[in-house]
């Protein structure tokens, strides 16, 4: 895996802008991996965007998950896993085929 970029901001708006910019430079996001010291967003080519310090209980974690298109339960995503070092959330397609034709 290669690191495409590292986030250095501190607000939810900066997360949204940063991931929108990275989304244009990278392939579609595949998964979000949360570990004890950082969060990584990985694309289909295994390039990753790193959010150092953003982990369980961090106020920016939900914004990272939502901006990356991750599927997660909003009531339990801050709970660290028991017996595991990290937790993975899959990313869904942001714009399914013919989404603009549905009334």
N, C-alpha and C positions, 0 to 999 in steps of 0.2 A: 504494500500500500504506500502511496505517496501523498504527502500533505500538500494540498493545493493552496490552502490559506489558513491563517490563524486569526481568530476573532480577538480584538483588543478593546472593544467598546464596553459600555456599562449600562445601556438603557434598552428597553424593549424595541424602541423605534430603530436603534442602531442594528439590532439583531435582524429585524425585518429587511432593512435596506441591504445589509451585508449578505444575507442568504439569497435575496433576489438577484444581487449582482453575481454571486457564485453560481446560481442556477443557470445563468446565461453562459457562463464559462465552462461549466461541467456538463456531464451527461445526466440523465434523470437520477434523482436520489433513490437509493435502494433501501437504506435502513439508517436508524439513529441508534448509536451504542452509548449507553451511559455507564461510566465506571466510577470508581471512588474519587478520582481526581480530575476527570474531564468528561466532556461529551463530544462525540464525533459523529458527523453526518457523512455517510459513505455513498458514492454514486455507483452505477453499474460497472464502471471500469476500476473500481476499488480506489479511486482518488478520494481523499477525505478533507473535510473542513473541520478544524479543531476549535473547541470552546474550552480553554483551560479554566479550571475552577468552577465551571457550571456543572453541578452534580445534584444529587438528591437534596431537596429542600431549598435549592437556590431559586430566587425569584425569576430568573430569566429562563429556567428550564422549560416551562410551559410554552413560552414564546418560541423557543428553538423548535420544540416538537411540532407546534402548529405551523410554523413557517416552512418546515421541511416536509409537511404533509404526512406526518407519522400517525399511525392508528394507535390510540392509547385511551385508557380509562382515566378521565380527569379526577376521579376520587382516589385512585391508588398509585398514580405514577410517581409520587414523591417517596413512596415506601421502598427502602432498599431491599433487594432480594436476599433471602436467607440461604446461606451456603454457596452463593455464587459471587463472582467478582464483578460481573457486569450484567446489564439488562439490555435487550435489543427490542426495538420497535420497528416494524416494517413500514415503509412509506407507500402510500397509495398513489395512483395516477391522479394528477391534479385536474386534468381536463379530459374526461373520457370522450371517445369518438361520438360525434353528433350531439354533444351536450347543448349546443345552441339551438337545436331543432325541437327540443322538448318544450311543450307549452305548459 
